[in-house]
Amino acid sequence: MAATTIRISRERKELISKYATAAISLYGVISANEFVKVFNHYEEAHTTKEEALLALIRLARTDDVEHSVFGDIISGPEFQPHFDDYEDNVKEIREAQRGKSRYLPSKEEFLKYLDFAYREPEKPYAELRAYIMKHKLCPRGEGLRGVDGDLIDLHEMIQYGVSNRNELDYFNDAGYRYKDLDEAQEFFNLVTNVHNHTRMFHNNGFTPYEIVGQLKRKRWNPSPKAPPKR
């Protein structure tokens, strides 16, 4: 008996692709089974692993898409299967994600991640930018060739799990200079605040600050003891 062909409308493929794009923007990489759970969390017309993978693969044959599918993994533009470091990078992120819950905001908020430049929360970045401009720390001024481009790079570095030390090295290499130790310390504090409030691939979309909060709640809210027998 011939295998049954699964028919998927273009509208359905585009819907599944839209969620895959938002997912990789927020999580970096995600397994097919995990993606199905995310999609079904938001959409009443549930999908399956088979339908989701077929839809993504078929749409990629005719359309430019941001996501890639390799085996059981859906990944973003920075994690392409033909890259030499693909397996190492995916393994590192997947190991870091293991055991952590997944950030699932409202549907409206989740779909904002269709824009890869979307940042939330934005306030720490705005505070850092204001400080840089006030103290004229960036030698290239405003714009994508200046501070705004630097903050985009910072956001990406944090997403990919770069250390706080390497983030500061980036700014030093970019020509940022401070008039005294107090100014350098305040800048360091603001960069650290940005780091702690950036949604990371390694944390399944949670910020380091939120992860610490979850650990504290687990530590101080143990499971209730069983009532004594009478």
C-alpha positions as CSV (number, residue, x, y, z in Angstrom):
1,M,0.0,0.0,0.0
2,A,1.4,3.4,-0.9
3,A,2.2,5.8,1.8
4,T,-0.4,8.5,2.5
5,T,0.6,12.0,1.4
6,I,0.0,14.7,4.0
7,R,-1.6,17.7,2.4
8,I,-0.8,21.0,4.1
9,S,-2.3,24.2,2.8
10,R,0.0,27.2,2.1
11,E,-1.8,29.1,4.8
12,R,-1.1,26.4,7.3
13,K,2.5,26.2,6.3
14,E,2.9,29.9,6.7
15,L,1.3,29.8,10.1
16,I,3.6,27.0,11.3
17,S,6.6,28.9,9.8
18,K,5.7,32.1,11.5
19,Y,5.8,30.3,14.9
20,A,9.0,28.6,14.0
21,T,10.6,32.0,13.2
22,A,9.5,33.5,16.5
23,A,10.6,30.4,18.4
24,I,14.2,30.5,17.0
25,S,14.4,34.3,17.5
26,L,13.6,33.7,21.2
27,Y,15.1,30.3,21.9
28,G,17.9,30.0,19.2
29,V,17.3,26.3,18.7
30,I,14.4,24.0,19.6
31,S,13.5,20.4,19.0
32,A,10.6,19.5,16.9
33,N,8.7,18.0,19.9
34,E,9.3,21.1,21.9
35,F,8.2,23.3,19.0
36,V,4.9,21.4,18.7
37,K,4.2,22.1,22.4
38,V,4.9,25.8,21.8
39,F,2.7,25.9,18.8
40,N,-0.1,24.0,20.5
41,H,0.1,26.3,23.5
42,Y,-0.9,29.2,21.3
43,E,-3.1,27.7,18.6
44,E,-6.3,25.8,19.0
45,A,-5.8,23.9,15.7
46,H,-3.0,21.8,17.0
47,T,-0.1,20.5,14.9
48,T,1.9,17.3,15.1
49,K,5.6,16.7,14.8
50,E,5.2,15.2,11.4
51,E,3.0,18.0,10.0
52,A,5.3,20.7,11.5
53,L,8.5,19.3,10.0
54,L,6.9,18.7,6.6
55,A,5.4,22.2,6.6
56,L,8.7,23.9,7.5
57,I,10.7,21.8,5.0
58,R,8.2,22.3,2.1
59,L,7.9,26.0,2.6
60,A,11.7,26.4,2.7
61,R,11.8,24.9,-0.9
62,T,9.9,27.8,-2.3
63,D,10.3,30.7,0.2
64,D,13.1,32.5,1.9
65,V,12.8,31.5,5.6
66,E,14.8,32.2,8.7
67,H,14.6,28.8,10.2
68,S,16.5,25.6,9.3
69,V,15.6,22.0,10.0
70,F,18.2,19.4,10.5
71,G,17.1,16.1,11.9
72,D,15.0,16.8,14.9
73,I,16.3,20.3,15.5
74,I,14.9,23.7,14.3
75,S,17.5,26.4,14.4
76,G,18.0,30.1,13.6
77,P,20.2,31.9,11.0
78,E,23.3,31.8,13.2
79,F,23.0,28.0,13.5
80,Q,22.9,26.7,10.0
81,P,23.5,22.9,9.5
82,H,26.2,23.6,6.9
83,F,28.3,25.7,9.3
84,D,31.4,23.9,10.6
85,D,30.5,24.7,14.2
86,Y,26.8,23.8,13.9
87,E,26.9,20.6,16.0
88,D,29.1,22.1,18.7
89,N,26.9,25.3,19.1
90,V,23.7,23.4,19.1
91,K,25.0,20.9,21.6
92,E,26.2,23.7,23.9
93,I,22.8,25.5,23.8
94,R,20.8,22.3,24.2
95,E,22.8,21.3,27.3
96,A,22.4,24.8,28.8
97,Q,18.6,24.6,28.2
98,R,18.2,21.2,29.8
99,G,16.1,21.2,32.9
100,K,15.0,24.8,32.5
101,S,11.4,25.8,32.0
102,R,10.4,27.7,28.8
103,Y,9.5,31.3,28.6
104,L,6.0,31.5,27.1
105,P,4.6,35.1,27.1
106,S,1.2,36.1,25.7
107,K,0.6,35.2,22.1
108,E,0.8,38.8,21.1
109,E,4.2,39.2,22.8
110,F,5.5,35.9,21.5
111,L,4.8,36.9,17.9
112,K,6.8,40.1,18.3
113,Y,9.8,37.9,18.1
114,L,9.2,37.5,14.4
115,D,11.4,40.6,14.3
116,F,14.9,39.4,15.2
117,A,15.8,42.9,16.4
118,Y,13.0,42.9,19.0
119,R,14.3,43.4,22.6
120,E,12.3,43.0,25.7
121,P,12.8,44.4,28.3
122,E,14.1,47.5,26.6
123,K,14.6,49.7,29.6
124,P,18.1,48.4,30.6
125,Y,19.3,49.1,27.0
126,A,17.7,52.6,27.0
127,E,19.5,53.4,30.3
128,L,22.8,52.2,29.0
129,R,22.4,54.1,25.8
130,A,21.5,57.3,27.6
131,Y,24.6,57.0,29.8
132,I,26.9,56.4,26.8
133,M,25.5,59.4,25.0
134,K,25.6,61.7,28.1
135,H,29.2,60.9,28.8
136,K,30.2,60.7,25.1
137,L,31.7,57.2,25.6
138,C,31.2,56.1,22.0
139,P,33.7,57.7,19.6
140,R,31.3,57.1,16.7
141,G,28.3,58.8,18.1
142,E,24.7,57.6,17.3
143,G,23.3,55.3,14.7
144,L,24.1,51.8,13.5
145,R,27.7,52.7,12.9
146,G,27.9,54.0,16.5
147,V,26.2,53.2,19.8
148,D,23.0,51.7,18.3
149,G,25.0,49.2,16.4
150,D,27.1,48.4,19.5
151,L,23.9,47.7,21.5
152,I,22.6,45.4,18.8
153,D,25.9,43.5,19.0
154,L,25.7,43.4,22.8
155,H,22.2,42.0,22.6
156,E,23.4,39.2,20.2
157,M,26.4,38.4,22.3
158,I,24.3,38.0,25.5
159,Q,21.8,35.9,23.6
160,Y,24.5,33.5,22.5
161,G,25.9,33.2,26.0
162,V,29.0,35.4,25.8
163,S,30.5,36.2,29.2
164,N,30.2,39.6,30.9
165,R,34.0,40.0,30.7
166,N,34.0,39.5,26.9
167,E,31.1,42.0,26.6
168,L,33.3,44.7,28.3
169,D,36.3,43.7,26.1
170,Y,34.0,44.4,23.1
171,F,33.4,48.0,24.2
172,N,37.1,48.5,25.0
173,D,38.0,47.3,21.5
174,A,35.4,49.6,20.0
175,G,37.2,52.6,21.5
176,Y,35.1,53.3,24.6
177,R,37.1,55.4,27.1
178,Y,36.3,56.6,30.6
179,K,37.5,59.7,32.3
180,D,37.9,58.0,35.7
181,L,37.2,54.8,37.6
182,D,33.8,55.9,38.8
183,E,32.6,56.4,35.2
184,A,34.1,53.0,34.2
185,Q,32.4,51.3,37.2
186,E,29.0,52.9,36.4
187,F,29.3,51.8,32.8
188,F,30.2,48.2,34.0
189,N,27.2,48.2,36.3
190,L,24.9,49.3,33.4
191,V,26.3,46.6,31.1
192,T,25.8,44.0,33.8
193,N,22.2,45.1,34.3
194,V,21.6,44.7,30.6
195,H,23.2,41.2,30.7
196,N,21.0,40.2,33.6
197,H,17.8,41.4,31.9
198,T,18.4,40.0,28.4
199,R,16.4,37.0,27.2
200,M,18.9,34.2,26.4
201,F,18.9,31.1,24.2
202,H,20.7,29.2,27.0
203,N,17.8,30.0,29.3
204,N,14.9,29.0,27.0
205,G,14.0,32.7,26.6
206,F,14.3,33.6,30.3
207,T,16.6,36.3,31.5
208,P,19.4,35.5,34.0
209,Y,17.5,37.6,36.6
210,E,14.4,35.5,36.1
211,I,16.3,32.3,36.3
212,V,17.8,33.3,39.6
213,G,14.3,34.2,40.9
214,Q,13.1,30.8,39.9
215,L,15.9,29.1,41.8
216,K,15.3,31.2,44.9
217,R,11.6,30.3,44.9
218,K,12.4,26.6,44.6
219,R,14.9,26.9,47.4
220,W,12.6,28.7,49.8
221,N,9.3,27.0,48.9
222,P,9.8,23.3,49.5
223,S,7.0,20.9,48.8
224,P,4.6,20.8,51.8
225,K,5.1,17.9,54.2
226,A,2.4,15.3,54.3
227,P,0.0,15.9,57.2
228,P,0.7,13.7,60.3
229,K,-1.2,10.5,60.6
230,R,-3.9,10.4,63.2
